[in-house]
Amino acid sequence: MHLPPMPWRLLAVFALVGVIGGAIVGFARGLRYLPTLPFAIAEGAILFGVPASVIGLLLVGCWSLIAGARRRLR
């Protein structure tokens, strides 16, 4: 029987992808003015990472509700 991945891993993956993607976007945008590059990277990571984490948290919540409902039906 194939078990699906743990739902908290899904949250971690969403958060990690959001932070890394945001850092990349911040890096690309920060290259225009190098003195602010570290702040642009941090800002991009936060601006993309927080919504990605919230989306992951919502998916984990839905996953948990569905799994709980399935357990009650058995």
Secondary structure, 3 states (H helix, E strand, C coil): CCCCCCHHHHHHHHHHHHHHHHHHHHHHHHCCCHHHHHHHHHHHHHHHHHHHHHHHHHHHHHHHHHHHHHHHHC
